[in-house]
Amino acid sequence: MKKLILIFVLILISQTSCSSDDDNIIIEITDPTISSEPIIGTWQVTKITINGMEESLDCNSESITFINNGNTISKGKYKDIDETCNSYEAMSKWEKVDESNYKINAIIDDVIQPDIFVEFKVNFTENNTKASFIFFIESGSPDGETEEQILETIKK
């Protein structure tokens, strides 16, 4: 009988010692690979337009991966002056400027330029599964012309 009373007392104490504050415990688990930022992910280039003229994708394939930690990985192929198809892979940093504008480190001769950023605008469509990346790049000509490059992409 003493054991039964002891069990009853223990049950009664455990029921009354819990306060209602314990019912509202929230545990937040953060996964660094998940982001609400629509640019995060891998984008496959489907069309390249430079100054209004469409470029061939024969050797100009490219994918750009924007990672949640502010890094990018660009992979692709391009034709050099000799019309030779070359592969490349480069990493750089990106950051958001405002709602639809971003900037990314320039890469010159496969070297990240930490102090040179290229700003670009992104127009997201189709529930953020397609995007147009619009770059304005100085052409390097003496007259200081700017070249507009538009990369039409689809999210992989």
C-alpha positions in Angstrom: 0.0 0.0 0.0 2.9 2.4 0.8 4.3 1.8 -2.7 0.9 2.6 -4.3 0.7 5.9 -2.3 4.3 6.8 -3.2 3.6 6.2 -6.9 0.4 8.3 -6.6 2.4 11.2 -4.9 5.1 11.1 -7.5 2.5 11.3 -10.3 0.8 14.1 -8.5 4.1 16.0 -8.0 5.1 15.5 -11.7 1.8 16.9 -12.9 1.8 20.0 -10.7 5.5 20.9 -11.0 5.2 21.5 -14.8 4.2 25.0 -15.7 2.4 26.1 -18.8 5.5 28.0 -19.9 7.1 24.6 -20.9 4.4 24.1 -23.5 5.8 26.9 -25.7 9.3 25.7 -26.2 10.4 26.3 -29.8 13.5 24.6 -31.2 14.9 26.2 -34.3 17.0 24.0 -36.6 18.9 26.0 -39.2 20.1 24.2 -42.3 22.8 26.4 -44.1 21.9 24.8 -47.4 18.3 26.1 -47.4 17.7 29.7 -48.1 14.7 31.9 -49.0 17.1 33.8 -51.3 15.9 33.0 -54.8 19.4 33.2 -56.4 20.7 30.3 -54.3 21.1 27.2 -56.5 22.6 26.2 -59.8 21.6 28.1 -63.0 22.2 26.7 -66.4 22.7 29.3 -69.1 20.2 28.7 -72.0 20.8 31.8 -74.1 23.5 34.5 -74.3 22.8 38.0 -75.7 25.6 40.6 -76.1 24.5 44.1 -77.1 21.2 42.7 -78.5 22.9 39.9 -80.6 22.4 36.3 -79.7 25.6 34.3 -79.2 26.0 30.7 -80.2 26.0 28.2 -77.3 28.1 25.6 -79.2 31.1 26.2 -77.0 29.6 28.9 -74.7 28.0 26.6 -72.1 28.0 27.8 -68.6 26.4 27.1 -65.2 26.6 29.3 -62.2 26.1 28.0 -58.7 25.2 30.6 -56.0 25.9 29.1 -52.5 24.2 30.3 -49.3 27.6 31.4 -47.8 28.2 34.1 -50.4 30.3 32.0 -52.8 29.8 31.2 -56.5 31.1 28.4 -58.7 31.1 29.1 -62.4 31.7 26.3 -64.8 31.6 26.4 -68.6 33.3 26.5 -71.9 34.2 29.4 -74.2 35.9 30.0 -77.5 39.2 31.9 -77.6 40.5 34.0 -80.4 41.7 30.9 -82.2 38.2 29.4 -82.1 39.5 26.7 -79.7 36.9 25.5 -77.1 38.3 25.8 -73.6 36.8 24.7 -70.3 37.0 26.7 -67.1 35.9 26.6 -63.5 36.1 29.6 -61.2 35.0 30.5 -57.7 34.1 34.0 -56.6 32.1 35.9 -54.0 28.6 37.4 -54.4 26.4 39.6 -52.3 22.9 41.1 -52.6 22.7 44.9 -53.2 18.9 45.2 -53.0 15.8 43.3 -54.0 16.9 42.4 -57.6 20.5 43.7 -57.8 23.6 41.7 -56.9 27.3 42.1 -57.3 30.0 39.5 -57.9 33.8 39.6 -57.9 35.3 40.0 -61.3 37.4 37.2 -62.5 40.2 38.2 -64.9 42.5 35.5 -66.4 41.0 32.9 -63.9 42.0 35.0 -60.9 39.4 36.5 -58.5 39.8 40.3 -58.2 38.8 40.9 -54.6 38.5 44.7 -55.1 36.6 44.6 -58.4 32.9 43.9 -58.4 30.5 43.6 -61.3 27.0 44.6 -60.5 24.1 42.7 -62.2 20.4 42.7 -62.2 18.3 39.5 -62.0 14.8 39.2 -63.3 13.2 36.1 -61.8 10.3 34.4 -63.5 8.2 31.2 -63.4 8.2 30.9 -59.6 12.0 31.7 -59.4 12.9 28.7 -61.7 14.0 31.0 -64.6 16.0 34.1 -64.5 17.7 36.7 -66.7 21.1 37.9 -65.4 21.8 41.3 -66.9 25.4 42.5 -66.7 26.8 45.9 -67.9 30.5 45.3 -68.5 33.1 47.9 -69.6 34.5 46.7 -73.0 38.0 48.0 -72.3 37.9 50.1 -75.4 39.4 53.6 -75.3 36.0 55.3 -75.7 34.8 53.5 -72.5 31.8 51.7 -74.1 29.7 49.5 -71.9 28.6 46.1 -73.1 25.3 44.6 -72.1 25.4 40.9 -71.6 22.2 39.0 -70.8 22.3 35.4 -69.7 18.9 33.6 -69.9 19.0 30.8 -67.3 17.0 27.9 -65.9 17.4 26.6 -62.4 18.7 23.0 -62.3 
